[in-house]
Amino acid sequence: MENVTKTEQDVIRVAVNFVLTLWVLLLVPWLLMLPISGMAFDAGPTRAAYIFVCSFWTYPVAVFLAAVFKRKTPLIVALPLVNLVGVFLN
């Protein structure tokens, strides 16, 4: 972010904080769904079940990494999208 003006930096900072706040708020329903996520294996151990459970269980890790590294690389706040894509596209 060397060639970015101060107002652009402020806009980027606000956008990053908004997106990160959204990811943290999405942890609330995640906590409610965590205990029943293992039910994905009721139909048997399929590839889709493993993708769903791995994506679902690693979501807080992605949110934590986004929060820790947001100042160094603001684009990292998009990292939890990988988990959401894995959950919804399997």
N, C-alpha and C positions, 0 to 999 in steps of 0.2 A: 504494500500500500504506500509506495514511495511517491507516486505521481498523483495522489488523490488530495483534493482540497479539504480544508477543515470541515466545511458543511457536508461534503460527501462522506467523510469519515463519520460524522454524527449520524447521518442517515443510515449508513451501514451498521453502526453500533446499535441503533434503535431496531433495525430489522433483525439483526442477529439476536438481540435480547428478546424480541417478540417471538421469534421462531423457537428459541430455546425454552421460553416460558410455556409455549404450546406443547412441546415435547414433555416437559415436566408435568403439566396438567394431565396429559394422556397416561401418565403413570398411575393415576388413581383408578381408572377402570382396569388397567393391567393388573393391579394388586387384587382386584376382585375376581378376575378371570384366571389368575395363576393357579389356584388349587384345582381347577377343573380342566386345565389345558392338557393334562395327561389322558383325558378321555378321547383324545385324537387317536389313540391306539386301540380303541374298542373294536374297530373293524379289522384289526390286525396291524402288524408292523409294516406299513407301506412307506414308500419314499415320500409321499405327500405328508404323511403324519410326522415323519422325522424332520422335514423342512419346516413344517408349521411349528413344532415344539422348539426346535433350535432357534428359529427366528423369534419366537415369542419369549423364550427364556433369556436371550441375549439382548433384548431391547433396552433394559436398564443400563447395560454396559455401554451401549452406543450413546445413550443420553449422557452418561457420566463422562465419556471421552469427549463428546461435543462440548460439554460444560467446561472441562479442564483446558481444552486446546482452542477455545473460541477466540481468544485474544491473539494468538499466534497465527491462526489460519481461520478467518471468519467463515469460510465456506464449509468448514467441517460440521456446522450445525445441520447440514443436510444428511449426515451419516445415519441417523435413525430411519431415514427413508428406505434404506436397504432392508431393514427388518420388516417394515410395513409392506414392502413389495413382496418379500418372501412369505409373509403371512397371507396376503390376499391373492397372490397369483399361483399358489400351489394347487 
